[in-house]
Structures are given as C-alpha cells and as structure tokens.
C-alpha cells in the first residue's frame, strides 16, 4: 500500500514546510485521497464491529442460564448486551474503553475476550491498483 504524499516540494523544515509550493489542485487531490482512506478505515471498523457483536451474541448464547424462551418458542437473552464501537479513526476513543480481566464484571470480561479472539482485528483491505 502506498502512503498519501504531501504535495509541493517542502522538506518539513521550518524554512521549507511540508506542502510548500503546492498548487490548489495538488491540495484537493491530497484531501480527496485522505477522505477516501478515512472512508476505508470506517468501513473496516464497521465490518469488525459487526463481527465482534455477532461473536458476543454467540458467546452469550453459549452461557447456561442467559437464554430465555418466550411463548412462541423464540429464545432471547435474559439481560441486554450492548456493544459500543467507535468507527471514526479521527474520533478520540477516550469514551470507549475495553474491559480488563481484573476490574471488569466477570461476565463482561468473558463475553469481550471471547469476541476479541473470534473477531480478530479490523483489516484495511488494499484497493485494486494500489501497490502493496
């Protein structure tokens, strides 16, 4: 995959900052490429969040006593399970914190750690035509 280059001929020094001498068209190209990359990151995190949520549900359904059946025979979880995921790579993640083994509810830790193992990590795919 290639990096998004800086337009112009600056070298990053105080005297010649990055982007020095760039045209408006070069800047627009950079902004367009950056927006496209951010969109790819967001899409990768949406896919990951969906896989993570499915893995949490699978693990919860495997725990004895968490399922209940209604009169129609439909099984549901006895307690609500909420998965919060931040999909914007530029958003501060300070509001979303992963549980840890020592300070979390044991059930939360079990669900989260099982889902983390099953879902893996977010993957940014290489677009066709991009050198890898």
PyMOL commands that set and color helices and strands:
alter all, ss='L'
color gray80, all
select helices_A, chain A and resi 24-62+106-119
alter helices_A, ss='H'
color red, helices_A
select strands_A, chain A and resi 67-69+75-77
alter strands_A, ss='S'
color yellow, strands_A
deselect
rebuild
show_as cartoon
